């Protein structure tokens, strides 16, 4: 009975997540690639790992921000810069101590890197603080066991 009720209520949901009466015209809302990825992951059966079934697959790798390869800022720029009037995030290394800075929309933050294996995570967390309001960077739990952690950057409305 619960499954039938879920299926019935699920039929009322539109692709964009809004509720409408059956037969009502569907509103067209442009969603990010991250939204489609999150939706695909959530649609997997609970007993299946999204790591092996989705995240790890080559065709989906570009949808995620990763630690371990140092390109999270570049990947974020590919996904958001130039879209909806969002400027790119600038990444720079300055000074003798090689301080890392991220800049966006007139705001500049120093990423407190220590030049060790956790630097990618520090840069990713700094990026999350910098683009707050435009995107939220969310951890993909099924990547916890991997050497490279996966994250999705999604607009807050999604």
Buried (B, 14 or more C-beta within 10 A) or exposed (E): EEEEEEEEEEEEEBEBEEEEEEEEEEEEEEBBBBBBBBEBBEEEEEEEBBBEBBBBEEEBEEBBBBBBEEBBBBBBBBBBEEEEEBBBBEBEEEEEEEEBBBBBEEEEBEBEBEEEEEBBBBBBBBBBEBBEEBBBBBEBEBBEEBEEBBBBBBBEEB
